[in-house]
Amino acid sequence: MSRKSWRTPASCFWITFKSGFCHKCAKKYTDDWSDKQKLMIFDVPHHHMVFTIPKEFCPVFFRDRKKLNELSEQVVEVSLFYFF
């Protein structure tokens, strides 16, 4: 691991190059980390969806949480129909 030391009268501290002070080294560290993560992820097809509710509808769901559950079930049903 590459390090540089800066000495001040009161202290000595180490800065590793993956800390981001050197953009080239930080980029390499990030790319290496990303490559390692790719090896750990299962190779399976999937769909990632985010369902949002307009803020005007929030009071309705705060009053009756069962409606939120019903809406979620409908979203799943439509998603399954669309993708499968």
N, C-alpha and C positions, 0 to 999 in steps of 0.2 A: 504494500500500500504506500502510495506516495504521500509525503507530508512535508510541510514547511513549518519552520518554527520562527515565530517573531518574539523577540525578547524586549520586554519593557523593564524599566527599573524595578517594578514591584512584582512582576510575574512573567511566566513563560507559558504559552499556550500553543496547542497544536491545531492546525486547520487541515482537515483532509480535503483532497481535491473533489470528492463527491459532495462536498458541502455547498457547492454552487458558486463559489468565488471565481472559479475558472469555468466559463460556460462550455468550453469544449470538453473538459473532463466531466462536468455535470451531465452533459448530453450523453456521453458514452456510458456513464453509470446508469442513467435512466434507461437507455436502450438495452443495456445488459439485463437490468432488472425486468424490463418488459419481456425480453426473450425468455427469461427463466419462468415468468408467470404463464406465458403461452404453453410451456411444456407441462405445467401442472393442471391446465384447464382441460376438461373432457371435450373431445371432438364430437359434439352432438348438435344437431340443428335445433334452434329454438327461436322464439319470437319474444321480444321484450316490448311490452306496451305499458304506457302510462295513461291512466284514465283520470281526468281532472273534472271537478265540479265547479261551475261558475259560483262566485262568492254570493250571488243573489239567492242561490238555492241552499246555502249552508244553514240558515235558520230552520228550514223544513227538516233537514236531517238531524239537526241538534234536538229538535222536539221529539222526533220519532226515529230512533236508531234502526228500527227494523226496516224502514224504507231504504236506508243505505245498504243494508244486506240484500234486500230484494233487487236494488239497482245493480249491485255488484254481480249478482247471479245472472242478471240479464246481459251485462257486459261480457261475461264469460261465455254465455250462450251465443251471442252475436260473434264474438271473436272466434270461437270454435267453428261456427258456420262459415265464416269468412276464410279462415286459414286451412280448414280440413274438409 
